[in-house]
Amino acid sequence: MSQTGISDKLFLIRYKCDDKSHLLIKETDNCMKCATKDCNFFCPADVYEWDKKEKITHVAYENCIECGTCRIACPSDNIEWVYPKGGYGITYKLG
């Protein structure tokens, strides 16, 4: 599926955002040591973004589609992922 196709599909979901993130970078130092910054590429919703200037990974948890990829794809197991608390998170409108 092309990037345009993914973006089109992301418009078919509804997200009720909590004020607290359900995604957590466990150790920020691990992100600085990570040579490949895989999280910037494996997330289909572009939740993770490495800021070269600040040397930090920004987490836009509001974009998360709860696929769980980040739980298993981070090579240093540095992302803590839990489901958002009840009533928050993703709702798929067209199954």
N, CA, C and O atoms as a GROMACS GRO file, in nm:
protein
  380
    1MET      N    1   0.086  -0.118   0.000
    1MET     CA    2   0.000   0.000   0.000
    1MET      C    3   0.090   0.124   0.000
    1MET      O    4   0.188   0.130   0.075
    2SER      N    5   0.059   0.218  -0.081
    2SER     CA    6   0.139   0.340  -0.090
    2SER      C    7   0.116   0.427   0.032
    2SER      O    8   0.019   0.408   0.106
    3GLN      N    9   0.206   0.522   0.054
    3GLN     CA   10   0.192   0.616   0.166
    3GLN      C   11   0.062   0.694   0.156
    3GLN      O   12  -0.002   0.722   0.258
    4THR      N   13   0.021   0.729   0.035
    4THR     CA   14  -0.106   0.799   0.017
    4THR      C   15  -0.221   0.710   0.061
    4THR      O   16  -0.314   0.757   0.125
    5GLY      N   17  -0.216   0.582   0.028
    5GLY     CA   18  -0.319   0.488   0.068
    5GLY      C   19  -0.330   0.476   0.219
    5GLY      O   20  -0.440   0.470   0.273
    6ILE      N   21  -0.216   0.472   0.288
    6ILE     CA   22  -0.216   0.466   0.433
    6ILE      C   23  -0.278   0.592   0.491
    6ILE      O   24  -0.360   0.583   0.582
    7SER      N   25  -0.241   0.707   0.440
    7SER     CA   26  -0.297   0.833   0.490
    7SER      C   27  -0.448   0.836   0.472
    7SER      O   28  -0.520   0.883   0.560
    8ASP      N   29  -0.495   0.786   0.358
    8ASP     CA   30  -0.640   0.782   0.333
    8ASP      C   31  -0.710   0.693   0.435
    8ASP      O   32  -0.817   0.728   0.484
    9LYS      N   33  -0.650   0.580   0.467
    9LYS     CA   34  -0.708   0.488   0.564
    9LYS      C   35  -0.710   0.548   0.704
    9LYS      O   36  -0.803   0.523   0.780
   10LEU      N   37  -0.609   0.626   0.739
   10LEU     CA   38  -0.604   0.686   0.872
   10LEU      C   39  -0.718   0.784   0.895
   10LEU      O   40  -0.754   0.811   1.010
   11PHE      N   41  -0.776   0.837   0.789
   11PHE     CA   42  -0.890   0.927   0.804
   11PHE      C   43  -1.019   0.852   0.837
   11PHE      O   44  -1.120   0.914   0.868
   12LEU      N   45  -1.016   0.719   0.830
   12LEU     CA   46  -1.134   0.639   0.860
   12LEU      C   47  -1.144   0.598   1.007
   12LEU      O   48  -1.228   0.517   1.043
   13ILE      N   49  -1.058   0.654   1.091
   13ILE     CA   50  -1.060   0.620   1.232
   13ILE      C   51  -1.092   0.742   1.317
   13ILE      O   52  -1.073   0.856   1.275
   14ARG      N   53  -1.140   0.715   1.436
   14ARG     CA   54  -1.167   0.822   1.532
   14ARG      C   55  -1.085   0.794   1.656
   14ARG      O   56  -1.074   0.679   1.698
   15TYR      N   57  -1.028   0.897   1.714
   15TYR     CA   58  -0.944   0.879   1.831
   15TYR      C   59  -0.988   0.975   1.940
   15TYR      O   60  -0.994   1.096   1.918
   16LYS      N   61  -1.020   0.921   2.055
   16LYS     CA   62  -1.052   1.004   2.170
   16LYS      C   63  -0.926   1.009   2.255
   16LYS      O   64  -0.885   0.910   2.315
   17CYS      N   65  -0.865   1.125   2.258
   17CYS     CA   66  -0.733   1.143   2.318
   17CYS      C   67  -0.742   1.163   2.469
   17CYS      O   68  -0.818   1.247   2.517
   18ASP      N   69  -0.665   1.088   2.541
   18ASP     CA   70  -0.649   1.105   2.685
   18ASP      C   71  -0.546   1.215   2.708
   18ASP      O   72  -0.470   1.249   2.617
   19ASP      N   73  -0.542   1.270   2.827
   19ASP     CA   74  -0.441   1.372   2.856
   19ASP      C   75  -0.309   1.310   2.901
   19ASP      O   76  -0.211   1.381   2.923
   20LYS      N   77  -0.306   1.179   2.914
   20LYS     CA   78  -0.184   1.107   2.953
   20LYS      C   79  -0.150   1.004   2.846
   20LYS      O   80  -0.236   0.928   2.802
   21SER      N   81  -0.025   1.002   2.806
   21SER     CA   82   0.020   0.911   2.701
   21SER      C   83   0.018   0.766   2.748
   21SER      O   84   0.049   0.736   2.863
   22HIS      N   85  -0.020   0.677   2.658
   22HIS     CA   86  -0.013   0.533   2.683
   22HIS      C   87   0.117   0.475   2.625
   22HIS      O   88   0.140   0.354   2.630
   23LEU      N   89   0.200   0.561   2.570
   23LEU     CA   90   0.330   0.523   2.514
   23LEU      C   91   0.439   0.594   2.592
   23LEU      O   92   0.427   0.713   2.621
   24LEU      N   93   0.545   0.522   2.625
   24LEU     CA   94   0.652   0.580   2.706
   24LEU      C   95   0.787   0.532   2.655
   24LEU      O   96   0.808   0.413   2.633
   25ILE      N   97   0.878   0.625   2.638
   25ILE     CA   98   1.017   0.590   2.610
   25ILE      C   99   1.080   0.558   2.746
   25ILE      O  100   1.086   0.644   2.833
   26LYS      N  101   1.126   0.434   2.764
   26LYS     CA  102   1.175   0.390   2.895
   26LYS      C  103   1.302   0.464   2.935
   26LYS      O  104   1.310   0.519   3.045
   27GLU      N  105   1.400   0.466   2.847
   27GLU     CA  106   1.529   0.531   2.875
   27GLU      C  107   1.565   0.621   2.758
   27GLU      O  108   1.596   0.572   2.650
   28THR      N  109   1.561   0.752   2.778
   28THR     CA  110   1.591   0.844   2.668
   28THR      C  111   1.735   0.831   2.620
   28THR      O  112   1.764   0.859   2.504
   29ASP      N  113   1.825   0.788   2.707
   29ASP     CA  114   1.965   0.767   2.666
   29ASP      C  115   1.976   0.659   2.560
   29ASP      O  116   2.063   0.666   2.473
   30ASN      N  117   1.890   0.559   2.565
   30ASN     CA  118   1.893   0.452   2.465
   30ASN      C  119   1.862   0.507   2.326
   30ASN      O  120   1.917   0.459   2.227
   31CYS      N  121   1.775   0.606   2.319
   31CYS     CA  122   1.742   0.666   2.189
   31CYS      C  123   1.863   0.738   2.130
   31CYS      O  124   1.885   0.733   2.009
   32MET      N  125   1.940   0.803   2.214
   32MET     CA  126   2.060   0.871   2.164
   32MET      C  127   2.163   0.772   2.113
   32MET      O  128   2.235   0.802   2.018
   33LYS      N  129   2.171   0.655   2.174
   33LYS     CA  130   2.267   0.552   2.134
   33LYS      C  131   2.221   0.474   2.012
   33LYS      O  132   2.303   0.413   1.942
   34CYS      N  133   2.092   0.475   1.985
   34CYS     CA  134   2.035   0.396   1.875
   34CYS      C  135   2.082   0.453   1.741
   34CYS      O  136   2.057   0.569   1.710
   35ALA      N  137   2.150   0.371   1.664
   35ALA     CA  138   2.205   0.417   1.536
   35ALA      C  139   2.100   0.424   1.425
   35ALA      O  140   2.110   0.508   1.336
   36THR      N  141   1.999   0.338   1.430
   36THR     CA  142   1.905   0.328   1.319
   36THR      C  143   1.775   0.405   1.340
   36THR      O  144   1.707   0.437   1.242
   37LYS      N  145   1.739   0.437   1.463
   37LYS     CA  146   1.616   0.511   1.494
   37LYS      C  147   1.496   0.445   1.425
   37LYS      O  148   1.415   0.513   1.361
   38ASP      N  149   1.486   0.314   1.439
   38ASP     CA  150   1.382   0.235   1.372
   38ASP      C  151   1.241   0.286   1.399
   38ASP      O  152   1.155   0.279   1.310
   39CYS      N  153   1.214   0.338   1.518
   39CYS     CA  154   1.078   0.381   1.551
   39CYS      C  155   1.028   0.492   1.459
   39CYS      O  156   0.908   0.511   1.445
   40ASN      N  157   1.120   0.564   1.398
   40ASN     CA  158   1.080   0.669   1.304
   40ASN      C  159   1.026   0.613   1.174
   40ASN      O  160   0.968   0.686   1.093
   41PHE      N  161   1.045   0.484   1.152
   41PHE     CA  162   1.008   0.422   1.025
   41PHE      C  163   0.904   0.311   1.036
   41PHE      O  164   0.825   0.294   0.944
   42PHE      N  165   0.901   0.236   1.146
   42PHE     CA  166   0.809   0.122   1.152
   42PHE      C  167   0.667   0.160   1.190
   42PHE      O  168   0.576   0.081   1.165
   43CYS      N  169   0.645   0.275   1.250
   43CYS     CA  170   0.510   0.312   1.293
   43CYS      C  171   0.429   0.364   1.174
   43CYS      O  172   0.470   0.461   1.110
   44PRO      N  173   0.315   0.300   1.142
   44PRO     CA  174   0.236   0.344   1.027
   44PRO      C  175   0.167   0.479   1.049
   44PRO      O  176   0.120   0.541   0.953
   45ALA      N  177   0.159   0.524   1.173
   45ALA     CA  178   0.091   0.651   1.204
   45ALA      C  179   0.188   0.763   1.238
   45ALA      O  180   0.146   0.868   1.286
   46ASP      N  181   0.316   0.743   1.213
   46ASP     CA  182   0.419   0.846   1.238
   46ASP      C  183   0.413   0.901   1.381
   46ASP      O  184   0.417   1.023   1.401
   47VAL      N  185   0.403   0.812   1.478
   47VAL     CA  186   0.397   0.854   1.619
   47VAL      C  187   0.533   0.902   1.669
   47VAL      O  188   0.540   0.995   1.750
   48TYR      N  189   0.640   0.840   1.621
   48TYR     CA  190   0.774   0.870   1.673
   48TYR      C  191   0.852   0.956   1.575
   48TYR      O  192   0.849   0.933   1.454
   49GLU      N  193   0.922   1.056   1.630
   49GLU     CA  194   1.005   1.142   1.547
   49GLU      C  195   1.128   1.185   1.624
   49GLU      O  196   1.119   1.243   1.732
   50TRP      N  197   1.244   1.154   1.568
   50TRP     CA  198   1.372   1.191   1.629
   50TRP      C  199   1.402   1.336   1.598
   50TRP      O  200   1.402   1.376   1.481
   51ASP      N  201   1.426   1.415   1.700
   51ASP     CA  202   1.462   1.556   1.685
   51ASP      C  203   1.614   1.566   1.697
   51ASP      O  204   1.670   1.554   1.806
   52LYS      N  205   1.680   1.587   1.583
   52LYS     CA  206   1.827   1.592   1.581
   52LYS      C  207   1.883   1.705   1.666
   52LYS      O  208   1.988   1.690   1.728
   53LYS      N  209   1.812   1.817   1.668
   53LYS     CA  210   1.860   1.934   1.742
   53LYS      C  211   1.851   1.911   1.894
   53LYS      O  212   1.948   1.936   1.966
   54GLU      N  213   1.735   1.865   1.939
   54GLU     CA  214   1.715   1.842   2.083
   54GLU      C  215   1.768   1.706   2.129
   54GLU      O  216   1.781   1.682   2.249
   55LYS      N  217   1.798   1.619   2.033
   55LYS     CA  218   1.844   1.483   2.060
   55LYS      C  219   1.746   1.408   2.151
   55LYS      O  220   1.783   1.354   2.255
   56ILE      N  221   1.621   1.407   2.106
   56ILE     CA  222   1.514   1.341   2.179
   56ILE      C  223   1.412   1.284   2.080
   56ILE      O  224   1.395   1.338   1.971
   57THR      N  225   1.346   1.177   2.120
   57THR     CA  226   1.239   1.121   2.039
   57THR      C  227   1.107   1.181   2.087
   57THR      O  228   1.070   1.164   2.203
   58HIS      N  229   1.038   1.249   1.999
   58HIS     CA  230   0.906   1.302   2.031
   58HIS      C  231   0.804   1.192   2.005
   58HIS      O  232   0.812   1.120   1.905
   59VAL      N  233   0.707   1.181   2.096
   59VAL     CA  234   0.604   1.079   2.086
   59VAL      C  235   0.469   1.148   2.072
   59VAL      O  236   0.420   1.209   2.166
   60ALA      N  237   0.409   1.137   1.954
   60ALA     CA  238   0.278   1.195   1.928
   60ALA      C  239   0.173   1.086   1.951
   60ALA      O  240   0.114   1.034   1.856
   61TYR      N  241   0.152   1.051   2.078
   61TYR     CA  242   0.063   0.940   2.113
   61TYR      C  243  -0.079   0.960   2.061
   61TYR      O  244  -0.156   0.865   2.049
   62GLU      N  245  -0.114   1.085   2.032
   62GLU     CA  246  -0.247   1.116   1.981
   62GLU      C  247  -0.271   1.054   1.844
   62GLU      O  248  -0.386   1.036   1.803
   63ASN      N  249  -0.163   1.020   1.773
   63ASN     CA  250  -0.174   0.960   1.639
   63ASN      C  251  -0.180   0.808   1.643
   63ASN      O  252  -0.206   0.745   1.540
   64CYS      N  253  -0.157   0.747   1.757
   64CYS     CA  254  -0.142   0.602   1.768
   64CYS      C  255  -0.268   0.529   1.725
   64CYS      O  256  -0.379   0.564   1.767
   65ILE      N  257  -0.252   0.427   1.641
   65ILE     CA  258  -0.364   0.344   1.597
   65ILE      C  259  -0.366   0.210   1.671
   65ILE      O  260  -0.440   0.120   1.632
   66GLU      N  261  -0.288   0.198   1.774
   66GLU     CA  262  -0.286   0.082   1.864
   66GLU      C  263  -0.256  -0.049   1.793
   66GLU      O  264  -0.314  -0.152   1.827
   67CYS      N  265  -0.168  -0.046   1.696
   67CYS     CA  266  -0.132  -0.168   1.624
   67CYS      C  267  -0.033  -0.254   1.703
   67CYS      O  268  -0.024  -0.374   1.681
   68GLY      N  269   0.040  -0.192   1.796
   68GLY     CA  270   0.134  -0.266   1.880
   68GLY      C  271   0.270  -0.289   1.817
   68GLY      O  272   0.355  -0.355   1.877
   69THR      N  273   0.293  -0.236   1.700
   69THR     CA  274   0.421  -0.257   1.633
   69THR      C  275   0.538  -0.210   1.719
   69THR      O  276   0.641  -0.278   1.725
   70CYS      N  277   0.523  -0.098   1.785
   70CYS     CA  278   0.635  -0.044   1.863
   70CYS      C  279   0.672  -0.133   1.982
   70CYS      O  280   0.785  -0.128   2.030
   71ARG      N  281   0.578  -0.214   2.029
   71ARG     CA  282   0.608  -0.307   2.139
   71ARG      C  283   0.714  -0.408   2.099
   71ARG      O  284   0.797  -0.447   2.181
   72ILE      N  285   0.710  -0.449   1.974
   72ILE     CA  286   0.800  -0.556   1.932
   72ILE      C  287   0.911  -0.511   1.836
   72ILE      O  288   1.009  -0.583   1.820
   73ALA      N  289   0.898  -0.396   1.774
   73ALA     CA  290   0.992  -0.357   1.670
   73ALA      C  291   1.112  -0.277   1.721
   73ALA      O  292   1.214  -0.273   1.653
   74CYS      N  293   1.103  -0.215   1.837
   74CYS     CA  294   1.218  -0.140   1.889
   74CYS      C  295   1.329  -0.239   1.923
   74CYS      O  296   1.309  -0.327   2.006
   75PRO      N  297   1.446  -0.227   1.859
   75PRO     CA  298   1.552  -0.324   1.879
   75PRO      C  299   1.606  -0.328   2.023
   75PRO      O  300   1.663  -0.429   2.064
   76SER      N  301   1.587  -0.221   2.098
   76SER     CA  302   1.636  -0.220   2.237
   76SER      C  303   1.522  -0.233   2.338
   76SER      O  304   1.542  -0.212   2.457
   77ASP      N  305   1.401  -0.267   2.290
   77ASP     CA  306   1.284  -0.283   2.377
   77ASP      C  307   1.269  -0.162   2.469
   77ASP      O  308   1.252  -0.176   2.590
   78ASN      N  309   1.276  -0.044   2.409
   78ASN     CA  310   1.278   0.081   2.486
   78ASN      C  311   1.145   0.155   2.486
   78ASN      O  312   1.136   0.266   2.538
   79ILE      N  313   1.041   0.095   2.430
   79ILE     CA  314   0.910   0.159   2.426
   79ILE      C  315   0.813   0.079   2.510
   79ILE      O  316   0.793  -0.040   2.487
   80GLU      N  317   0.752   0.144   2.608
   80GLU     CA  318   0.649   0.080   2.689
   80GLU      C  319   0.514   0.117   2.627
   80GLU      O  320   0.483   0.235   2.611
   81TRP      N  321   0.436   0.016   2.592
   81TRP     CA  322   0.308   0.034   2.525
   81TRP      C  323   0.201  -0.036   2.605
   81TRP      O  324   0.214  -0.154   2.637
   82VAL      N  325   0.094   0.036   2.639
   82VAL     CA  326  -0.022  -0.023   2.704
   82VAL      C  327  -0.146   0.031   2.631
   82VAL      O  328  -0.139   0.134   2.564
   83TYR      N  329  -0.257  -0.038   2.645
   83TYR     CA  330  -0.380   0.014   2.587
   83TYR      C  331  -0.419   0.142   2.661
   83TYR      O  332  -0.397   0.151   2.782
   84PRO      N  333  -0.476   0.239   2.592
   84PRO     CA  334  -0.527   0.357   2.661
   84PRO      C  335  -0.636   0.315   2.760
   84PRO      O  336  -0.702   0.213   2.742
   85LYS      N  337  -0.652   0.396   2.866
   85LYS     CA  338  -0.754   0.360   2.966
   85LYS      C  339  -0.893   0.362   2.903
   85LYS      O  340  -0.913   0.423   2.798
   86GLY      N  341  -0.986   0.297   2.967
   86GLY     CA  342  -1.121   0.279   2.915
   86GLY      C  343  -1.186   0.408   2.866
   86GLY      O  344  -1.180   0.512   2.932
   87GLY      N  345  -1.247   0.399   2.748
   87GLY     CA  346  -1.315   0.513   2.690
   87GLY      C  347  -1.227   0.600   2.602
   87GLY      O  348  -1.276   0.690   2.534
   88TYR      N  349  -1.098   0.573   2.604
   88TYR     CA  350  -1.004   0.651   2.523
   88TYR      C  351  -0.940   0.562   2.418
   88TYR      O  352  -0.947   0.439   2.427
   89GLY      N  353  -0.880   0.623   2.320
   89GLY     CA  354  -0.808   0.548   2.218
   89GLY      C  355  -0.882   0.546   2.085
   89GLY      O  356  -0.959   0.637   2.052
   90ILE      N  357  -0.857   0.441   2.011
   90ILE     CA  358  -0.898   0.434   1.872
   90ILE      C  359  -1.037   0.370   1.856
   90ILE      O  360  -1.073   0.279   1.930
   91THR      N  361  -1.112   0.420   1.761
   91THR     CA  362  -1.238   0.359   1.719
   91THR      C  363  -1.235   0.351   1.566
   91THR      O  364  -1.219   0.453   1.498
   92TYR      N  365  -1.251   0.232   1.515
   92TYR     CA  366  -1.253   0.214   1.370
   92TYR      C  367  -1.396   0.231   1.322
   92TYR      O  368  -1.486   0.159   1.365
   93LYS      N  369  -1.418   0.326   1.233
   93LYS     CA  370  -1.552   0.359   1.186
   93LYS      C  371  -1.605   0.261   1.081
   93LYS      O  372  -1.724   0.231   1.078
   94LEU      N  373  -1.516   0.212   0.996
   94LEU     CA  374  -1.560   0.126   0.886
   94LEU      C  375  -1.489  -0.009   0.892
   94LEU      O  376  -1.434  -0.056   0.792
   95GLY      N  377  -1.489  -0.070   1.008
   95GLY     CA  378  -1.437  -0.203   1.037
   95GLY      C  379  -1.329  -0.249   0.951
   95GLY      O  380  -1.280  -0.361   0.969
   0.00000   0.00000   0.00000
